[in-house]
Amino acid sequence: MHATLNELKQKVEAMFPLSGETQSAIKGLSIFKRSEALQNQYCLYRPMAVLVLQGEKQSILGTDKCVYK
């Protein structure tokens, strides 16, 4: 499993080398890549899917705090 996760991380890094928003070829689908810890920033919208390949991510939606591992 660890080797597969590393391969996936390498593929994502090759496809999206820069942090930030990238428009996909699918209308209405954007890819957001964050490589570093940030201060509060509006970047999550509904509907959404979160894929965490390394570390831990945290989002705050109103008073709800979501931790992704």
Sequence and secondary structure as in RCSB ss.txt:
>XXXX:A:sequence
MHATLNELKQKVEAMFPLSGETQSAIKGLSIFKRSEALQNQYCLYRPMAVLVLQGEKQSILGTDKCVYK
>XXXX:A:secstr
 HHHHHHHHHHHHHH  SSEEEE SSTT EEEE  S  SS     SS      SS EEEEETTEEEEE 
